[in-house]
């Protein structure tokens, strides 16, 4: 999904739209830190705490609810449907794996007209560990009843591909978010600037 609406939600509550980057980066960091130390909190809990931290505790609950609300109504990137159609034509099963709410992401797929191409949405909440903890990826492979090397994670984060690779999965990275694959991570099996091209490389 595109998160381009989130900065505007912050601005609507009187905060700089530019706060989105530092806030969301901190939230992801905190979720990873918990996972690395063997702890867990929900996506909303971590995002709320990070927003309070970065605003000096001044943000109120109404603002948190506004900023974190409606994510299931955010638009899909234009290349998602063509990529899913190619996967379906190739007979490849597709599931979603989120650190957030399975219900929210399922709602996103439904409102974006993508549900017919997605078998299920799994949440890291079910295993109590954020990605890139190995348990998160192995939950997906176990649910699919497939060996890890029969499953590919497709992501826009190099750290996510690294985590999946370390858990034994194949990986595909799309450059739209980071622009350059971080060389400190294990390389992805395939990289591309758009999802359809990436899917073709993985299928090949």
N, C-alpha and C positions, 0 to 999 in steps of 0.2 A: 504494500500500500504506500501511497504518497503521504508524507507527513507535512506537506507544505502548509496545511491549515493551522498547525499547532502554534507557530509564532504569532499568528493573528489572534488566536485565542488568548495568548498571554497579553497581547496589546489591548485587547478588549477589557482586560481587568486592570489596566494601568501599568503594566510592566513592559520593558523594552522587548520588542520582538527578537532582538539579538540574544536574549537570555536563553532562548531555546537550546542552542548548541551546547553551552556550558552545563545547563541543567540536565539535558538528556545524556550527555557524556558522563556526568557524575552518577546518574542513576544506573547506567550500564556498568560503570566501574564498581559501584556498591553491590550490585547483584552478583558480579563476578567474585568480588572479595568474599561475600558470604559463601558462595559455592566453593571457593578454594579452601575456606576454613571449615567447611562441613555444615554450614548454616543455610537457612532459607527464609525469605519473606516474599510476599506476593509482589507482582509488578506494581500494583497501585500503591502498596505500602512504601516500596522503595522510591518510586517516583515522587510521592508526597513528601517523604523525608528529605530527598535531594532538593526539592523545590523550596522547602523551608530553610534548608541549610544555605542555599545560594542567595536567598533573599533576606537572610538574617532573621529568620523566624517570623517575619512580619506577614507572610501570606496566610490568608484565612481559609477555612474549609470550603467556603463557597467558590473561591478561586480555584482551589485544587479540583473540586468537582467539575468546574467549567472546563479547565484545561484537559482533564483526563476523560471527559465525557465525549461521546459521539465518535469514538475512533472506528466503530464498525461502519460508519457512514463516509469515511474518507475514500477518495477515489483510488482505483487501481492504476498502476502505470500502464501505458498503452500497449506495451509489448507482452503483458502477462497472458492475455487471452490467446494470442497466436502461439505462444510457447506451450500453453496447456493443451491446445488443440493438436499440436504436433506430438506431444507425449501420448495423448489419448489415441491418436491414429497409430502410434507405434506399439500400443498395448501396454504402456508403462503405467503402473499404479502411482498415484500422487496423493500425498498427505501433507498437512501443514504441521509444523512443530514450532510452538511459540513459547516465549518466556512469560507471556501475558495470559489473558483469559481465552480459553478455547471457545467460549460462547461469543466473545467479541469478534474473534477472527472468523468464526463460522458465519456470523452476521455480516462481516465484511465481504466474504465470498458470495453470500446470498445476494446482497444488495448490488454487487458488482457483476452479477450474472455469471459467476464462475463455479458455483456449487456443483454443477453436473460433472465438472472435471476433477473434483477433489473428493477423495474417498472419506476422509476424516480429518479432524483437527485435534492434535494432541497438545497438552500443556505440560510444561516442566513442573507445574504445581503438583502433578500426579506422582512425581518421583522426588519432589522436594529439593531440586537442584537446578539452578540456572545453567544454561549453556555458558561456557564450553565444558562443563563437567562431563566426563564420559557417560555417566548414568543417563543423562538427557538423551543422547544420541542412541544409546543402547535400548532405551525405552521404545524409541521409534522402530528400531530393527526387530525387537521382540514382538511388538504389536503387529508388524507386517509378517512375522514368522519367516524372516529372511536372514541369511548371514550378512554381517556388516558390509562385506565387499560386493554384495548384490544390491546395495542401496547407495544412492548419491544424494548428498545434501547440496542444494543450490542456495547461495546466499550472496548478499552484497557486502558482507563483512569478512575480511581476511581472517580475523580471529575465530570466526564461526567455522570457516573452512578448516582452519588449523585444528580446532577441537574435534571436528568430525573425522578428520584424517587420522588423528591420534586414537580415535575410537574404532578405526578400521574401515570407515566408509570411504567411498569415492566422493570427490568434491568438484563443484563448479562455482566459479566466482564471477559475478557481473560487476562491471567497474563503475556503475552510475553514481554510487555514493562516495567511494574513496578515491577513485581515479587511478590509483596506483596500488598494486598488490604489495603489502608490507613484506619486505624480504626477510624479516626476522621470524616469520611464520613458515611452516611447511608449505610448499607450493601446492596450489590446487591442481587437480587433474586436467581441468579445462578453464579457460578464462575468455571473456568476450565483453563487448560494450553493450550488448543487448541480449535479452533472454532467448529469443528464437535461435540466434547464432550459437549461444552457449549450449542450448539443448541439442542442436545438431552435432556439436563437437562431442558431447557426452555420449550420445547415441552411437556415434562412429567408433 
